[in-house]
Amino acid sequence: MLDKSVITTKLAALYQEIIAIREDDAYLKSIGAYGSDMSIELWDWSQCVGLYGIWRLYQETGDKTYVDYLSAWFERHQAEAAVKNVNHVVPMLTLVSLLEQQENAQWRALVNEYGEWI
C-alpha cells in the first residue's frame, strides 16, 4: 500500500502537467488533439472536474499553491460563466468550496446566480 506522501507527490506532479498544457502544445498537435480538449483553461465539464481534484489536493496537503491557483483560475475565467448550460454548472462545486476558504463577493453572486438558474 502506498503511503500518503507517495500519493501526494504523484498528484503534485500530475497537477504540474495539468496546468502546463496549452493550446499551442506541439505534442498535442502531432497527435491531432485540440489543445482546448486537454487544457484546463476552459470553463467546461471535464476541465472543472480537474479543478475539483486540485481543490481536494489542497484539502489533503494544505499547500496554498493549489488554492492560489484556483483563485487565479476563477478570476481569469469568471466572464465565461455568463453562458449557462449543464456543463457550466460543474465549476460551482469547486467555487462553493473555495468560498468556504475565502470570501469573494463576485464569486458569491455568481454562485447565487447559478443557484437561481438551476
Secondary structure, DSSP 4 states (H G I P E B T S, - for coil): ---HHHHHHHHHHHHHHHHH--TT-HHHHHTT--HHHH-S-SSSHHHHHHHHHHHHHHHHH--HHHHHHHHHHHHHHGGGGGS--GGGGTHHHHHHHHHHHS--HHHHHHHHHHHHH-
